């Protein structure tokens, strides 16, 4: 029996994405390379008066796989660290890093596997009208555990690469004096 997500849960998931939104093209390489799409909420907090910010990361990606016409659903929970090379509000490059925990499901349900990613980020901050935005690339090392279903394991653990090309629209940052 397949369960549906209630409208309340959809609102709880959608609201943070709209306020701290990022849409991304996502790729995973374990063998072969597969691509998909993702939505992330990345609210950020400026650390002191300097060019550094810390971001919470909550996201979902869907990546297709060959054989059976299925997809992996990937829930991602982690953090990002960003250091701007230019002073706000000027457009400019920023560097950073990302670490996250992944909860990976096959075809939206069972079997499930856990994993983690860690890697560098590089981005470019710019304005779209009055909205601070940035585009970024985040290639990460991926370590994934075995898929488990009803007490049995399959697929073995693996490592590879997990990458995102994202567009951040910092809508809520319009309330902050520095626009972060």
HELIX and SHEET records of a PDB file:
HELIX    1   1 UNK A    7  UNK A   19  1                                  13    
HELIX    2   2 UNK A  172  UNK A  175  5                                   4    
SHEET    1   A 9 UNK A  44  UNK A  46  0                                        
SHEET    2   A 9 UNK A  52  UNK A  64 -1                                        
SHEET    3   A 9 UNK A  33  UNK A  41 -1                                        
SHEET    4   A 9 UNK A  21  UNK A  29 -1                                        
SHEET    5   A 9 UNK A 158  UNK A 169 -1                                        
SHEET    6   A 9 UNK A 131  UNK A 144 -1                                        
SHEET    7   A 9 UNK A 109  UNK A 128 -1                                        
SHEET    8   A 9 UNK A  92  UNK A 106 -1                                        
SHEET    9   A 9 UNK A  71  UNK A  84 -1                                        
SHEET    1   B 2 UNK A 147  UNK A 149  0                                        
SHEET    2   B 2 UNK A 152  UNK A 154 -1                                        
END                                                                             
